[in-house]
Amino acid sequence: MQSSTIQCRNANEILSQSELFDEELTRFIDIYRKTDSHFILMLIDIDNIHYINDLSGRKTGSRIVNTAESLLSGRKSDVFHVYRLEGKLFAVIVENGGAGASITGLCEDLFTEFSRRRISISIGIAVYPEHGESAFALYRDADLALRHIKTKFKGNYCVYKPEMYTDFFNEIHIQKRMSDGLTNKEFLLYYQPQFYIKDHRLRGFEALLRWNNKVTGLLNPGSFIPAAEKSDFINRIGGWVLENVMNDLRDLEEKYHFKGIVSVNVSRRQLLAPLFLTQFKYLLEKAVINPAELEIEITESSFMSDPARTALTVKELKKNGVRISIDDFGTGYSSLCNLSTMPVDTVKIDKSFIDAIQNKNNINDEIIKALTSFSGKTGLETIAEGVESEQQVDFLKNVSCNCIQGFIWGKPVPLADCIKYL
């Protein structure tokens, strides 16, 4: 098919680039509906621009966005149409395309060109008419593909698949139910005790979120937190958790003269939210607790996905006197050497390693030994998660693990039931 005769208007005309894109996407669909040909819609997003703004200033971020616009504008042709939509998001309509090979080649060319300028981009793709026969549906599907790749693996491209819409719809439904649940006070906290392994002395508790949903009953966080982490709702529920954990810790201190540690998990998205530190400091001052008795848990993958920015945030937390723990250690990609440079106090050994203790020819035992040995020499505390058997307790004691947490010595319980451990 010959290139359409649509002439792109100058960006200085009355229509904004976003409005221009909406109009021309509809026009392309009207033209291509009369043919058997395809065209490609690409949504291109610049990765990590918020972090760049925070770390290097908005001028640097703006310069990167303008460079990206220049690179894309330089590729304009009769079949390659570029639109800057908003902020760091661009739309590209490519005519006479649609085959998988041409999509791959086009994306590889873009990644190569952008990488020369040290700019990381993610691309979501939808093809007309396979993925949508209206402007709304086609844009939605390209946006869902972009959301998918930004969540799974930034710096790559993704072509829309129907299951992405199903997953997105389910996530929105869960997020709506969670929002209603927070309003209706359906969330609650359980606390699982942690013990020093040598003398069975109480170390403290880990706060664990539960959702007492009216339809499904009591839910563990694994069934709803992943959906929350894909939206700003994780900041709402995370803030609720922090406030209530601090209030519970204050009650333990005032009523029972508690001198242990209460730990609480903070997700990566919550940790790196712009107002997280401000909110945290406010809640800490409001609760009037001993900060040394509060431990913030950060998953290993969260720590390593953006180590520089995370380290800065963690250092600010440390200035407030709280402890820092790496949760699920061993499931990510950090090394023992990295532990010596991380501003942390505690390492939690993931349950998957504990489950496999003393299996025949099991390298996990050696990993646990190496971790506890290294931690002991560097002054880090180790906690084994998910301990359920005496065999595991004996092994952990022999390798000088400091603490254990698991059903064998204590299940998660409401705060009122924690009294028996005090």
BELZI-V564694 format. One line per field, one symbol per residue. ss: DSSP state (h for helix, s for strand, l for the rest). phi: phi as a letter, one per 40 degrees, with the letter a starting at -180 (. if undefined). Layout:
ss = ???
phi = ???
//
This chain:
ss = llllllllllllllllhhhhhhhhhhhhhhhhllllllssssssssllhhhhhhhhlhhhhhhhhhhhhhhhhllllllsssssssllsssssssllllhhhhhhhhhhhhhhhhhllllssssssssllllllhhhhhhhhhhhhhhhhhhllllsssllhhhhhhhhhhhhhhhhhhhhhhlllsssssssssslllllsssssssssssslllsssshhhlhhhhhlllhhhhhhhhhhhhhhhhhhhhhhhhllllsssssllhhhhllllhhhhhhhhhhhhlllhhhsssssshhhhhhlhhhhhhhhhhhhhlllsssssssllllllhhhhllllllsssslhhhhhlllllllhhhhhhhhhhhhhhhhllsssssllllhhhhhhhhhllllssslllllllsshhhhhhhl
phi = .cccccbccccccdccdccccdcccccdccccccbbcbabbbbbbccgcccccccbhccccccccccccccccccdacbbbbaccafbbbbbbbcfbhcdcccdcccccccccccccfbcbbbbbbbccdbibbcccccdccccccdcccccadgabacdbdccccccccccccccccccccccfccabbbbcbbcccbgcccibbcbcbbcccccgcbccccbcdccccaccccccccccdcccccccccccccbfcbcbbbacbccccdccdbccccccccccccfbccccbbccbcdcccccadcccccccccccccgccbbccfchccbcbdccccbccbbbbbccddccdcdfccfccddccccccccccccbgccbbccgcbbccccccccccgccbbaiccbiccacddccdccc
//
